[in-house]
Each structure stands twice: as structure tokens, then as C-alpha cells.
Amino acid sequence: MELYLDSANPNEISAAFTLGIFYGLTTTPTFLQRQGVANVDAWLLETSKHVPVIQVEALGSSASEIVAEAHRLLALGMPRETTVFKIPVSLHGVEACAHLSKEGIMTNVHLIYTPQQAYMAMNSGATYVCPLVGRLQDQGTDALALVDSIVAFKDRHGYASKVMFSSVRHSEHVRNAMDLGVDAVTVPWSVAQQLPNNHLTSLGTAQFDEDHRRMTVRVADVLRPDQAILSPDTPVRDALVAMTVSGLGAVVLAEQGRAVGLFTDGDLRRLMERQGTLDVHASLRSAHALKAPHAVASSALLNDAYRRFAETKVDQLLVEDESGKALGLIDIQDLNS
């Protein structure tokens, strides 16, 4: 089933055809007008260079005018082998289609709302026959039954025309097109972006990403840049400032590069409860009992850090290099960032 993009937005066209999954582009005068295109011919010529197939309108009040418009666009430089001319269904529309088809020029007879219109389009040799599903459904009509009957009629009588499912409003319409066995579907970019999405796929992908991260990323890679490593003789006041800057709510107390303790915001609250007031000029050594913190190596994988957090039941771990030098702290939240 051919997948077309239905758009005139340059950003959408660029994004869509970078994917490599679209068979071609369909557009309308209405799209071009909304996009503010001033020179339609120039826009069509330039766009035709960047898409595999382009379907453009050939309008006129008679068959001869429609044919003349198609010839005019081809003479301007629209590539004959990759341009499909869209023609609204009517008596002069199918006449023009029959004429162009005999010349080997591709056509799309569209604005199809009845089986009879589709029959006329197929008899005229249209490359594509295009029922508009969304518009019919807006009026309460069983548009899917219409498409089903067109596909069945085409198959029963062996017409070469391709049935294109159009006026797509949501991703379920694409599922409908697949189930009905149409040859092509044209979708707006907003719908195309939804097609790969599923909540369970997102959950599974996130789990794979997280598991891969745990097995490949090291503790050093998630260590925050603003680390607070202070002497035990540092005043409590300076520790408060350092906690705020680091965002960790704790500072490492180290002597000669090796950690001898941690001072946390929890220690601060307990100190205030014990003393009734806070002496911000007191040293951390005098205000807090030093105890070697739980540590993890900077070279350890995140998997190892997860296990270390589970074993120690703490929220923060000291990070050390191979020589035992204190590098800072990681929080349990850092492993999920």
C-alpha cells in the first residue's frame, strides 16, 4: 500500500521525506493558499525535485482546459514520469482523464463520494481513484462501506486504477485503509507522526534504554559538576552555601583527599534540634561526628551503583577514584537522569 503525504508545508515535506517511507506527495490549491504560496508554478517545480512522486491539481471548466493545464505544467518542467494530475470527478473531468490516460500521463480522479463516480473514473483510465473518507463520515455516511465496494468492484472487473484512501483524520483511518485493501493512502503529517506510536512500545523502549544505560554508563559519567568537598574544619555556614550550590543537600568531608564523613541537611536538622540554635561559625568537625561514608568507585557501572544503593539503603554515595580520592557524591536520582 503506497503511503503519500498530504501537505503543502515545506517543513512537513522535508521531515516526512527524510524518513524514506513515503511514496509521494499529494497537495491541493487549498493547502497552497493556506501556506501563503505566491507563485504556485515555482513552488510545484521546486517541490517536484525533492519528492519521488507529486500529485497536483489540473483544473478547468472543460475537458480541453484540464488537458491544456496538464500540458502547460509539463511544459514548464514538471517531470512526466513522476507527476500525477488530480482531476475532480465530472463528465468533463473523466473526459480529460481519458484523453490524458491515452497519452500515458498519470491522473487521479478525486472527490469521489459514490460508487458510480468511482466507476466513471476507472472507465476513464484513471491511475488513481480517490474517495474522501473523512468528509463523508463528517456527514454521517458509511464511508468505509463505500471504499469497500469500490475495491471489490475494481477487483471483480479487473480495473487497473489504484484506489487511494484520502481525507484521513486519524491513525485508525490508516488501519481502515489496510483492512480494506486499498492501493494507496494519503495522510497529513500529524497523522503520519502517530503511526509508529503505542503506549506499550514506549514503555518497552524506555525499559530497554534504561537497562542499556545501566550496563554501559559509568558512575563518573553522571557525577554532577558542582561537587562540595570540604575540610572538617570548615564552618557550618560555608557547608550550607555549598549544599545549595551543589543541589545535593550534602557535602563530603575530606582530609588529604580522602573522605572522612558526610554532612547532610538531615545532620543539620538534627544539630538544630539538639542545640536549640545553630552556631553557623562552628566547624563541621565540632558539630558532627565523623564517620566514613558508603562509597562506590567512579569506574563502576550504574548497575553496580544501583546494587550499592540497595545494599546500603542510603540516598547518596561517595564517589572515589582508583586511589581512594574523594570525587564527590551521587544521589539515587542521578542514576535516573
MOHUGI-V429479 format. One record per helix or strand of 2 or more residues. SS is the DSSP state (a for helix, b for strand). FROM is the first residue (numbers start at 0). TO is the last residue. If there is no record, write none. Layout:
[[SS & FROM & TO] [SS & FROM & TO]]
This chain:
[[b & 1 & 5] [a & 9 & 17] [b & 23 & 25] [a & 28 & 33] [a & 39 & 47] [b & 53 & 56] [a & 62 & 75] [a & 79 & 81] [b & 82 & 87] [a & 90 & 101] [b & 105 & 111] [a & 114 & 122] [b & 127 & 131] [a & 132 & 137] [a & 142 & 156] [b & 161 & 165] [a & 170 & 179] [b & 183 & 186] [a & 188 & 191] [a & 198 & 215] [a & 218 & 221] [b & 228 & 229] [a & 235 & 245] [b & 249 & 254] [b & 257 & 263] [a & 264 & 274] [a & 283 & 286] [b & 294 & 296] [a & 301 & 311] [b & 315 & 319] [b & 325 & 330] [a & 331 & 335]]
